[in-house]
Structures are given as C-alpha cells and as structure tokens.
Amino acid sequence: MENRIKQHRRNRHGLPLLRRRGTSRVKMPQYHLSEAGIALRLAQALERDHGTVQPEFADLPGFLPGSPRPAAVLIPLLRKEDGWHLLFTRRNADLPEHSGQVAFPGGRADAEDASPEVTALREAQEEIGLDPADVRILGRLRDYLTITNYRVTPVVGIMPWPYPLRLASQEVSRAFTIPLIWLADPSNHEVRQRALPPPYAPVPVIYFHSYDGEILWGASARFTLNLLDTLL
C-alpha cells in the first residue's frame, strides 16, 4: 500500500523538504553549462561524496543477503531545440527483473568489463544500438545500492540527436526523452511510502507524474534527481 506525501523539494542529499507556502519560483538547472562545466560539477559532487554508496533506503544494507552485484547504467544527455533532455527506455514486460519499468540503459557488469563506463556503454549498445564511439563520457554519479542487491554506478554521457536507435525488442519496448526542465520542476514528482515485509518500516519511493504516457519511479527516478541536484 502506498501513501502519497505532499513533499517536493529536496536537499542535496535527496531528502524531501516541505515546500513553503506562497512560493512559486523553482530553481532550475543552469542549462547554459557547457559539457566541460557539467563534467566539472559531476567530478566535484563525486569528490564531496568521498566514494560513499547511497542505499535505496536507510536499513537496506541489513536487509540484503551477501555482497551486492556490480552494475552500471548510462544516463544519456542530449540536446533538442528546447534544451537538454534525458533518454529513457521502457523495459520489456516479459523480463524477469523490473519488467515494464522506465529505466536508463544498463545492467550487470560482465567479468571482462574493465570499468563501469565499459559496462554502461556495452549495455546501451545492446539495448538501444547506441555506438560507444558516439558517446562522450562526462563523469559518474555516486554508486547506488538497490533493493535487488545491485551496486549501480550511474555513468553520465552526451549522445548526438537525432540518432538512429535500434531497440533490442526482447529487452526494450520503447525509447523516449524527457526535458530536464520538466524533470527539474518539483511539482512533477512526489514521494510515496512503500510497504516492506515486517519488521521493516515503509520506505520513501520517488514517483514522477506521467510524461508522454510513461511514469518514471524508483531507482531511475533517484538517479535523475541526483543528476539534477548536481547541476543546480
């Protein structure tokens, strides 16, 4: 059972803050930042975090059995006429994990992957036909520990647009973009409480409102807000 919480604004650690009454202006990312400027902000944020891992919820490390499996996602930034967008996929409904969910291209690391960047680029090529040579890597966000026991490294990169995507139909049913300026508006997302098995308390989960018929929520929503917090 999920209960909606009327909280929208966040601090830099991702904790929801109550919106003050009578305030309507929203601080948006600085879209005039160059690729070098974005890369610098990513590096500065990673240094501030000192290599710490962000768990999906506070008690998660005690909830999970064994060591987490390494994984990575690519957060593809692209420019359209109206500014920066992020590219997302909708996972195939027949997949055993996270079926039908909105996500970034990515997956678990292979033994031969030399780095999270290699994993993210390989998965993006397999899922949406994005050639690694067409991606300019800008940096990473802090690692994220998921309830499915993955330690995910979000890798941020620039891709050209338009681009001839080739979707792997067995994994991806759709690819689409959402403007950063829409994602950055606090009125477009909310935090809901999601129940866990006893003795664990309910945990907060981020849900964006529907955009182009798609709902971004969960870990991918958290990656998105972490990126926006870095660019603010």
Long-range contacts (C-beta under 8 A, 24 or more apart in sequence): 1-195, 2-192, 2-193, 2-194, 2-195, 2-205, 3-192, 3-193, 3-202, 4-190, 4-192, 5-190, 5-191, 5-192, 5-193, 5-204, 6-190, 7-190, 7-191, 8-186, 8-187, 8-189, 8-190, 9-186, 10-186, 10-225, 10-229, 12-229, 12-232, 14-54, 14-222, 14-225, 14-226, 14-229, 16-191, 16-204, 19-186, 26-184, 26-185, 26-186, 26-187, 27-232, 28-181, 28-184, 28-185, 29-84, 29-180, 29-181, 29-184, 29-228, 29-231, 29-232, 30-231, 30-232, 31-83, 31-84, 31-180, 31-181, 33-231, 35-136, 35-138, 35-158, 38-77, 38-138, 38-139, 38-156, 38-231, 39-138, 39-139, 41-230, 41-231, 42-138, 42-139, 42-140, 42-141, 42-156, 42-230, 43-139, 45-141, 45-142, 45-229, 45-230, 46-139, 46-140, 46-141, 46-142, 49-142, 51-142, 52-142, 53-142, 53-143, 53-144, 53-145, 53-151, 54-142, 54-143, 54-144, 54-145, 54-222, 54-226, 55-144, 55-145, 56-144, 56-145, 56-146, 56-147, 56-203, 56-219, 56-222, 57-147, 57-203, 57-204, 59-200, 59-201, 60-145, 60-147, 61-145, 63-147, 63-196, 63-200, 64-145, 64-147, 64-149, 65-149, 66-149, 68-145, 68-146, 68-149, 68-150, 68-151, 69-108, 69-109, 69-149, 69-150, 69-151, 70-108, 70-109, 70-116, 70-119, 70-150, 70-151, 70-153, 71-106, 71-107, 71-108, 71-109, 71-119, 71-150, 71-151, 71-152, 71-153, 72-106, 72-107, 72-109, 72-116, 72-117, 72-119, 72-120, 72-123, 72-152, 72-153, 72-154, 72-155, 73-103, 73-104, 73-105, 73-106, 73-107, 73-120, 73-123, 73-152, 73-153, 73-154, 73-155, 73-220, 73-223, 74-104, 74-105, 74-106, 74-120, 74-121, 74-123, 74-124, 74-130, 74-135, 74-155, 74-157, 75-104, 75-141, 75-154, 75-155, 75-156, 75-157, 75-223, 75-224, 75-227, 76-104, 76-105, 76-124, 76-130, 76-135, 76-157, 76-158, 76-159, 77-138, 77-156, 77-157, 77-158, 77-159, 78-158, 78-159, 78-160, 78-161, 78-163, 78-177, 79-161, 80-161, 80-177, 80-179, 82-179, 82-181, 83-179, 83-180, 83-181, 84-179, 84-180, 84-181, 85-161, 85-177, 85-178, 85-179, 85-180, 86-177, 86-178, 86-180, 86-183, 86-224, 86-227, 87-128, 87-159, 87-175, 87-176, 87-177, 88-175, 88-176, 88-177, 88-178, 88-214, 88-216, 88-220, 89-127, 89-128, 89-167, 89-172, 89-174, 89-175, 90-172, 90-173, 90-174, 90-175, 90-176, 90-214, 91-171, 91-172, 91-173, 92-169, 92-170, 92-171, 92-172, 92-173, 93-173, 94-170, 95-171, 97-148, 98-148, 100-173, 101-217, 101-218, 101-220, 102-214, 102-215, 102-216, 102-217, 102-220, 103-220, 104-154, 104-220, 104-223, 105-130, 105-172, 106-152, 108-150, 116-140, 116-153, 116-155, 117-155, 119-153, 120-153, 120-155, 120-157, 121-155, 121-157, 126-168, 126-171, 127-167, 127-168, 127-171, 127-172, 128-165, 128-166, 128-167, 128-168, 128-172, 128-175, 129-164, 129-165, 129-166, 129-167, 129-168, 130-159, 130-163, 130-165, 134-159, 134-160, 134-163, 135-159, 141-223, 141-226, 141-227, 141-230, 142-226, 144-219, 144-222, 144-223, 144-226, 146-219, 152-219, 152-223, 154-223, 154-226, 154-227, 156-227, 174-214, 176-212, 176-214, 178-211, 178-212, 178-216, 180-228, 180-231, 182-211, 183-208, 183-224, 183-228, 184-228, 189-221, 189-225
